[in-house]
Every structure is written in structure tokens, then in C-alpha cells.
Amino acid sequence: MARVYLETSFFSACVGERRDARSVYSRHQSRQWWVHQRTAYDIFISSEVLRELSSPRFRNREEALALARDAGLLAVNDDVLGLAKVLVREKAMPGPEESGDAVHLAAAVVHGMDFLLTWNQRHLANPNKLPHLRDVCLRAGFVTPALTTPDALWR
């Protein structure tokens, strides 16, 4: 089965309460993906996802953490942190290098995920950034997974 890294924005969308059109769409698509698609993939998160979801500022954190428990846990090890540092240094990801988007991408890359599922289209699922991301990862000896949104990853 293909391996999917679920980035924090996926869980945030699943449990979100915002009523604007974009948030309602993201929530609906994320919940539909969770119900109808997750069993078609091996799903994973990292401790960075757990750290972000556990923040006291994260609304509905218990519900989000309950969903995240169904995913396998990838280590944020020296290889992940090293690649995150390279991604920030090469301006492929914003800082800080020890947390956030750089760590999410590095965890997915280092652990050989096929897909990184996210609603973050500014830094992750951004087709304009993809060539640079791929180049940086390839120079570091890694293959970049497909960076996609839940509405685009259906079997």
C-alpha cells in the first residue's frame, strides 16, 4: 500500500469550526477522505504533528489527537532534523529548521512516504515550489513524495 504522511493541517481541517467557504470545504473533504480513503493507504504522522496538535492554543485538540492515534508514528531523528536544516538553509522551506513545515516535509522525505497530505498550499502543496523542493531533496539523496491536498488523493 502507498504510504501517506498526514500533516497537521489535515487534522485541523477535520476538527475545525470555521464557517467560511474555504474552511467548510476543507473540513468536508478531509472528513470524506478520512472515512472513504484512509484504509486504502498506510497512514503516518510524526511527533511534530503530535506536538502541534497538543498545543493548548489548538482548538479541539482532543478530537484531533484521537484521529491521529490511528496513524503510525515516524521518528523525528537526526536524519530528519538534518534535512529540515538543509531545506531551510536552501530556502525551500521557511524556518525554523527544528519545527513546522520543514520538519513535516523532512519526515515524509526521509521515511520514504509516497504522499504528504496537507492543506498548506503556501509552503507544501504548492506546485510553484515543487521543482526547488525536489532539487534540494535530490541533492541531499532523497526523493520528494507527492505533495497533495485531500481532495486530490482519491482511489
Secondary structure, DSSP 4 states (H G I P E B T S, - for coil): --EEEE-HHHHHHHH----SHHHHHHHHHHHHHHHHTGGGSEEEEEHHHHHHHT-TTSTTHHHHHHHHTTSEEE---HHHHHHHHHHHHTTSSPSPTTSTHHHHHHHHHHTT-SEEE-S-TTTTS-TTTHHHHHHHHHHTT-PPPEEE-GGG---
